[in-house]
């Protein structure tokens, strides 16, 4: 683990200490959990490359995408992925 210094307001420190005592844990653990939580909200998870495809086709205005998705993705791959233009 990396050791860092964090400055809290007196109020934050008191509330964090109270919560840690109530939950029988440490302030450090609560801060790590809070950092994990905010990272899940703010940093996109790119561990699944398929998720990067979502929205690449843009607004297609087509009704057959569920049947012809491979054709549309292949066309987008052939023409280049830059931008979010429609197919």
Helices and strands as residue ranges (DSSP letters): H 10-23, H 27-42, G 49-53, H 65-79
